[in-house]
Amino acid sequence: MDKISLALQLILSLSILVVLHELGHYIPAKLFKTRVEKFYLFFDPYFSLFKKKIGDTEWGIGWIPFGGYVKISGMIDESMDKEQMKQPAQPWEFRSKKAWQRLIIMVGGVTVNFLLGIVIFAGVIFYWGESYIKTADAKYGLAVDSLGMQLGLKDGDRVLSAGTVAMDKFSAGLVAKEIIINEATELVVERDGKETKLTVPHDLAEKITKYDNKGKQLFHIRVPFGIADVDSTGSAWKAHITPDMKIIGVNGQPIAYQHEFKKAIQPYRNGIA
């Protein structure tokens, strides 16, 4: 039942998107006095579930729920009668319209999709708000990645500013943006309770954007390591590790934070020695 419900929700969501997209073509076509022969939700080969003609337009619902379409008079596509092409262009036909009008009709659907994306994103931000961690609330500071090491960052640091911009939000992306786009040359970090200035290497922006470094970041948030649950099919279960245990080291290497644990077990993917 849940799968059916999800399928119906998906079809409903896609239907709304399709209708809005096609309206993006339909509305400018009508504004420019272009005849729209069909407006269909879903595709309708051989037959349709519903159809009704209002004015010059046949409105309908097809039976293949993978999209929809509008058929505009005089638009050259696979559905156009080849004999019609031999006739002079009529005032209501797409091919008789000015180039800028044809362009607006053609890009109308994509424009609606773009605007809809902005509206949805704005609605999500307005309703749920933006989710982020304040730098001041990052109690354990950052866990430095390989790119961050080249900048001089150390585990536990907190980035206070990049260039002239204060880093109130704990975000490696914002720091990278200041380095790449605004060419920040200096970072101020809090280290062991004191402010420390770091000079940005001249080639760091290039290294951040390099494809070979895809997936790498300057840093991540540092969090203490703990065991919340154990997968009964994994190697931890086979090693008799349970959620009430606390791992303090791996092969003699002290472990206090999550990134330290991940790094420590990296050489032992097939089982911890």
MARKOL-108928 format. One record per residue (C-alpha): residue number from 1; x, y, z. Coordinates in Angstrom, 3 decimals, padded with zeros to 6 digits. Layout:
! residues N
<site NUM, <X, Y, Z>>
...
! end
This chain:
! residues 273
<site 1, <000.000, 000.000, 000.000>>
<site 2, <002.864, 002.373, 000.832>>
<site 3, <004.399, 001.769, -002.603>>
<site 4, <001.095, 002.549, -004.309>>
<site 5, <000.757, 005.723, -002.254>>
<site 6, <004.282, 006.817, -003.169>>
<site 7, <003.643, 006.061, -006.846>>
<site 8, <000.463, 008.156, -006.802>>
<site 9, <002.268, 011.009, -005.061>>
<site 10, <005.002, 010.871, -007.700>>
<site 11, <002.479, 010.921, -010.550>>
<site 12, <000.620, 013.844, -008.937>>
<site 13, <003.849, 015.809, -008.469>>
<site 14, <004.948, 015.164, -012.048>>
<site 15, <001.479, 016.084, -013.307>>
<site 16, <001.688, 019.487, -011.635>>
<site 17, <005.152, 020.073, -013.091>>
<site 18, <004.031, 018.999, -016.572>>
<site 19, <000.926, 021.216, -016.550>>
<site 20, <002.915, 024.249, -015.405>>
<site 21, <005.614, 023.556, -018.005>>
<site 22, <003.095, 023.294, -020.823>>
<site 23, <001.322, 026.442, -019.613>>
<site 24, <004.668, 028.128, -020.136>>
<site 25, <004.252, 027.377, -023.852>>
<site 26, <000.468, 027.831, -024.002>>
<site 27, <000.168, 031.274, -022.399>>
<site 28, <002.667, 033.146, -024.616>>
<site 29, <001.259, 031.338, -027.658>>
<site 30, <-002.205, 032.700, -026.869>>
<site 31, <-000.805, 036.153, -026.072>>
<site 32, <000.720, 036.249, -029.550>>
<site 33, <-002.568, 035.005, -031.072>>
<site 34, <-001.143, 031.619, -032.033>>
<site 35, <-003.583, 028.731, -032.291>>
<site 36, <-003.004, 025.893, -029.816>>
<site 37, <-004.648, 022.755, -031.194>>
<site 38, <-004.048, 020.451, -028.206>>
<site 39, <-003.132, 020.697, -024.529>>
<site 40, <-002.601, 017.262, -023.008>>
<site 41, <-001.516, 015.937, -019.654>>
<site 42, <000.122, 012.548, -020.340>>
<site 43, <000.547, 011.077, -023.790>>
<site 44, <-002.412, 009.763, -025.767>>
<site 45, <-001.428, 007.325, -028.540>>
<site 46, <-004.528, 005.659, -030.047>>
<site 47, <-006.945, 006.992, -027.397>>
<site 48, <-007.276, 009.368, -024.454>>
<site 49, <-008.917, 009.037, -021.031>>
<site 50, <-010.580, 012.425, -021.360>>
<site 51, <-010.855, 015.156, -023.955>>
<site 52, <-012.941, 018.251, -024.495>>
<site 53, <-012.634, 020.979, -027.096>>
<site 54, <-012.905, 024.546, -025.883>>
<site 55, <-012.492, 027.128, -028.615>>
<site 56, <-009.645, 026.065, -030.879>>
<site 57, <-007.977, 023.899, -028.240>>
<site 58, <-008.637, 020.266, -027.388>>
<site 59, <-007.939, 019.712, -023.677>>
<site 60, <-007.283, 016.145, -022.648>>
<site 61, <-005.680, 013.534, -020.422>>
<site 62, <-003.725, 010.704, -022.010>>
<site 63, <-003.045, 007.282, -020.550>>
<site 64, <000.779, 007.155, -020.489>>
<site 65, <001.840, 009.155, -017.391>>
<site 66, <005.286, 010.215, -018.562>>
<site 67, <004.796, 013.828, -019.553>>
<site 68, <002.452, 015.925, -021.643>>
<site 69, <002.442, 018.282, -024.592>>
<site 70, <000.878, 021.209, -026.397>>
<site 71, <000.370, 021.090, -030.146>>
<site 72, <000.763, 024.533, -031.677>>
<site 73, <-000.420, 025.269, -035.211>>
<site 74, <002.438, 025.782, -037.635>>
<site 75, <005.171, 024.520, -035.324>>
<site 76, <007.386, 022.244, -037.374>>
<site 77, <007.723, 018.851, -035.697>>
<site 78, <007.035, 015.187, -036.363>>
<site 79, <003.280, 015.698, -035.868>>
<site 80, <002.913, 018.388, -038.540>>
<site 81, <001.200, 017.509, -041.789>>
<site 82, <003.819, 017.777, -044.541>>
<site 83, <001.187, 019.017, -046.982>>
<site 84, <000.489, 021.910, -044.643>>
<site 85, <004.066, 023.069, -045.091>>
<site 86, <003.381, 023.671, -048.769>>
<site 87, <000.604, 026.132, -047.945>>
<site 88, <001.204, 029.827, -047.189>>
<site 89, <001.688, 030.546, -043.464>>
<site 90, <-001.552, 031.624, -041.805>>
<site 91, <-001.723, 034.506, -039.271>>
<site 92, <-002.560, 032.111, -036.411>>
<site 93, <000.346, 029.774, -037.135>>
<site 94, <003.575, 029.634, -035.177>>
<site 95, <005.698, 029.869, -038.335>>
<site 96, <004.127, 033.233, -039.226>>
<site 97, <005.164, 034.893, -035.967>>
<site 98, <008.172, 037.133, -035.492>>
<site 99, <011.414, 035.479, -034.412>>
<site 100, <011.351, 036.949, -030.893>>
<site 101, <007.757, 035.769, -030.409>>
<site 102, <008.643, 032.240, -031.531>>
<site 103, <011.585, 032.247, -029.140>>
<site 104, <009.422, 033.260, -026.178>>
<site 105, <006.901, 030.525, -026.983>>
<site 106, <009.636, 027.909, -027.278>>
<site 107, <011.497, 028.791, -024.059>>
<site 108, <008.325, 029.423, -022.057>>
<site 109, <008.259, 025.939, -020.534>>
<site 110, <011.886, 026.045, -019.408>>
<site 111, <011.355, 029.542, -018.000>>
<site 112, <008.433, 028.315, -015.904>>
<site 113, <010.552, 025.408, -014.615>>
<site 114, <013.300, 027.831, -013.607>>
<site 115, <010.911, 030.207, -011.841>>
<site 116, <009.130, 027.294, -010.157>>
<site 117, <012.457, 026.074, -008.779>>
<site 118, <013.098, 029.508, -007.259>>
<site 119, <009.604, 029.613, -005.743>>
<site 120, <009.927, 026.106, -004.257>>
<site 121, <013.376, 026.839, -002.835>>
<site 122, <012.198, 030.162, -001.387>>
<site 123, <009.184, 028.400, 000.142>>
<site 124, <011.374, 025.744, 001.759>>
<site 125, <013.715, 028.390, 003.198>>
<site 126, <010.757, 030.481, 004.429>>
<site 127, <008.960, 027.533, 006.055>>
<site 128, <011.852, 025.483, 007.456>>
<site 129, <014.586, 028.102, 007.442>>
<site 130, <018.223, 027.642, 006.534>>
<site 131, <019.985, 024.871, 008.421>>
<site 132, <023.519, 025.658, 009.531>>
<site 133, <025.834, 025.578, 012.534>>
<site 134, <027.147, 028.818, 013.966>>
<site 135, <030.913, 028.976, 014.206>>
<site 136, <030.558, 029.921, 017.871>>
<site 137, <028.549, 026.722, 018.470>>
<site 138, <031.151, 024.429, 016.876>>
<site 139, <032.364, 023.305, 020.297>>
<site 140, <035.016, 020.916, 019.005>>
<site 141, <036.124, 023.058, 016.071>>
<site 142, <037.000, 021.602, 012.698>>
<site 143, <038.522, 018.375, 011.419>>
<site 144, <040.999, 019.423, 008.765>>
<site 145, <041.032, 017.766, 005.327>>
<site 146, <044.074, 017.458, 003.052>>
<site 147, <043.361, 020.772, 001.296>>
<site 148, <042.944, 022.511, 004.635>>
<site 149, <046.334, 021.232, 005.764>>
<site 150, <047.917, 023.110, 002.853>>
<site 151, <046.265, 026.242, 004.220>>
<site 152, <047.786, 025.675, 007.647>>
<site 153, <044.578, 024.667, 009.413>>
<site 154, <044.759, 022.274, 012.359>>
<site 155, <042.191, 020.024, 014.012>>
<site 156, <040.195, 022.009, 016.557>>
<site 157, <040.541, 025.378, 014.781>>
<site 158, <037.531, 027.595, 014.189>>
<site 159, <037.608, 029.915, 011.170>>
<site 160, <036.585, 033.415, 012.275>>
<site 161, <037.063, 035.259, 008.992>>
<site 162, <038.221, 034.833, 005.402>>
<site 163, <039.573, 038.010, 003.875>>
<site 164, <037.264, 040.777, 005.066>>
<site 165, <034.234, 038.506, 005.565>>
<site 166, <033.328, 037.214, 009.023>>
<site 167, <032.567, 033.480, 009.087>>
<site 168, <029.581, 033.407, 011.437>>
<site 169, <028.443, 030.150, 009.819>>
<site 170, <030.565, 027.024, 010.135>>
<site 171, <031.001, 026.259, 006.436>>
<site 172, <033.966, 025.060, 004.395>>
<site 173, <032.017, 026.064, 001.279>>
<site 174, <031.824, 029.721, 002.326>>
<site 175, <035.538, 029.800, 003.110>>
<site 176, <036.322, 028.216, -000.279>>
<site 177, <034.060, 030.768, -001.977>>
<site 178, <035.982, 033.667, -000.453>>
<site 179, <039.281, 032.126, -001.543>>
<site 180, <038.171, 031.271, -005.096>>
<site 181, <035.808, 034.103, -006.019>>
<site 182, <036.843, 037.012, -003.808>>
<site 183, <040.532, 036.037, -003.725>>
<site 184, <040.888, 036.159, 000.049>>
<site 185, <044.578, 036.112, 000.989>>
<site 186, <044.261, 035.677, 004.744>>
<site 187, <042.257, 033.647, 007.247>>
<site 188, <041.825, 034.361, 010.932>>
<site 189, <041.243, 031.272, 013.067>>
<site 190, <040.711, 030.642, 016.745>>
<site 191, <043.324, 028.162, 017.951>>
<site 192, <043.704, 027.161, 021.594>>
<site 193, <041.661, 030.195, 022.622>>
<site 194, <043.778, 032.674, 020.654>>
<site 195, <043.380, 034.306, 017.251>>
<site 196, <045.889, 033.183, 014.630>>
<site 197, <046.363, 034.549, 011.107>>
<site 198, <046.973, 032.174, 008.198>>
<site 199, <048.195, 033.214, 004.755>>
<site 200, <046.339, 031.618, 001.833>>
<site 201, <048.797, 029.959, -000.606>>
<site 202, <048.614, 031.605, -004.028>>
<site 203, <047.787, 028.301, -005.760>>
<site 204, <045.164, 027.059, -003.279>>
<site 205, <042.172, 028.362, -005.269>>
<site 206, <043.336, 026.371, -008.282>>
<site 207, <043.818, 023.249, -006.165>>
<site 208, <040.320, 023.551, -004.660>>
<site 209, <038.712, 023.675, -008.113>>
<site 210, <040.926, 020.990, -009.623>>
<site 211, <039.038, 017.868, -010.752>>
<site 212, <041.530, 015.578, -008.984>>
<site 213, <040.431, 017.138, -005.691>>
<site 214, <036.725, 016.600, -006.346>>
<site 215, <035.035, 015.489, -003.116>>
<site 216, <037.776, 016.928, -000.914>>
<site 217, <037.069, 019.898, 001.333>>
<site 218, <039.090, 022.295, 003.415>>
<site 219, <037.579, 020.903, 006.584>>
<site 220, <034.602, 019.204, 008.231>>
<site 221, <033.014, 019.743, 011.596>>
<site 222, <034.760, 017.765, 014.322>>
<site 223, <032.490, 015.548, 016.421>>
<site 224, <033.302, 013.097, 019.234>>
<site 225, <033.298, 009.432, 018.262>>
<site 226, <030.654, 007.158, 019.763>>
<site 227, <028.711, 003.996, 018.937>>
<site 228, <024.981, 004.543, 018.432>>
<site 229, <024.149, 001.227, 016.755>>
<site 230, <025.881, -001.815, 015.269>>
<site 231, <024.975, -003.492, 011.972>>
<site 232, <024.414, -007.189, 012.696>>
<site 233, <025.899, -008.089, 009.287>>
<site 234, <029.043, -005.966, 009.590>>
<site 235, <032.571, -006.580, 010.825>>
<site 236, <031.965, -004.583, 014.035>>
<site 237, <029.266, -007.076, 015.073>>
<site 238, <031.587, -009.973, 014.297>>
<site 239, <034.219, -008.306, 016.493>>
<site 240, <031.636, -008.304, 019.360>>
<site 241, <031.376, -004.507, 019.456>>
<site 242, <028.142, -003.282, 021.078>>
<site 243, <026.573, 000.200, 021.455>>
<site 244, <027.398, 000.346, 025.171>>
<site 245, <031.134, 000.198, 024.423>>
<site 246, <033.455, 003.153, 023.940>>
<site 247, <036.339, 002.810, 021.504>>
<site 248, <039.343, 004.781, 022.762>>
<site 249, <041.954, 003.480, 020.329>>
<site 250, <042.701, 001.415, 017.238>>
<site 251, <045.942, -000.583, 017.148>>
<site 252, <047.491, 001.655, 019.779>>
<site 253, <046.354, 004.891, 018.118>>
<site 254, <044.175, 007.045, 020.459>>
<site 255, <040.671, 007.775, 019.166>>
<site 256, <038.546, 010.670, 020.396>>
<site 257, <036.809, 011.987, 017.277>>
<site 258, <034.932, 010.487, 014.360>>
<site 259, <037.427, 011.545, 011.680>>
<site 260, <040.258, 009.974, 013.690>>
<site 261, <038.422, 006.651, 013.773>>
<site 262, <037.753, 006.716, 010.020>>
<site 263, <041.399, 007.460, 009.318>>
<site 264, <042.622, 004.771, 011.737>>
<site 265, <040.548, 001.956, 010.211>>
<site 266, <041.197, 002.952, 006.585>>
<site 267, <044.041, 000.403, 006.170>>
<site 268, <041.859, -002.370, 007.621>>
<site 269, <038.786, -002.338, 005.383>>
<site 270, <038.687, -006.139, 005.382>>
<site 271, <038.752, -006.365, 009.155>>
<site 272, <040.443, -004.631, 012.059>>
<site 273, <043.645, -006.397, 013.199>>
! end
